[in-house]
């Protein structure tokens, strides 16, 4: 069982910017990562497993 407080959700700020979506357009509970790939790499370095869905 989990609650919303257990899961952190990130939005790639670079990708959002390409679509003219400012950080303020997202709900406060989302973390706006400067660069999604860098955020993902940080999780991999912490020991998380990267799962690629095709």
Secondary structure, DSSP 4 states (H G I P E B T S, - for coil): ---GGG---EEEHHHHHHTT--GGGS-TTSEEES-HHHHHHHHHHTTPPP----
